[in-house]
């Protein structure tokens, strides 16, 4: 079987994914601060895991975008 080919995001899709992630960052920061003020360890962990997932998602989008660019070199 051949590997499944997926369509890469265009420039607009990449900007949308990164932009929506950036707008979520302040919300996560506020949730983290509120959880620390209350001493709620579960809410702190939730905010930290959400922030990590957000970061990984942005990195995946950027890596996929970088991998879809033509390198300009011929494959041998």
C-alpha positions, 0 to 999 in steps of 0.5 A, spaced: 500 500 500 502 507 498 502 512 504 496 516 504 497 523 501 494 529 505 493 536 502 497 541 506 494 547 508 495 553 504 498 560 507 491 562 509 490 556 513 496 556 516 495 563 518 488 561 521 491 556 525 496 560 528 492 566 529 487 562 533 492 559 537 495 566 539 488 568 541 487 562 546 494 564 549 491 569 554 485 565 556 490 560 558 494 564 562 488 567 565 486 560 567 493 559 570 493 565 574 486 564 577 488 557 579 494 559 582 490 564 586 485 559 588 491 553 589 487 549 585 492 544 583 487 540 578 485 547 574 493 548 574 494 542 571 489 543 566 491 550 564 498 547 563 496 541 559 492 545 555 498 550 553 502 544 552 497 542 547 496 548 544 504 549 543 504 542 540 499 544 535 502 550 532 509 546 532 505 541 527 502 546 523 508 550 522 512 543 521 507 541 516 507 548 512 515 547 512 515 540 509 510 542 504 515 547 501 519 545 494 526 545 496 528 547 489 533 541 489 532 535 485 531 528 488 536 522 486 
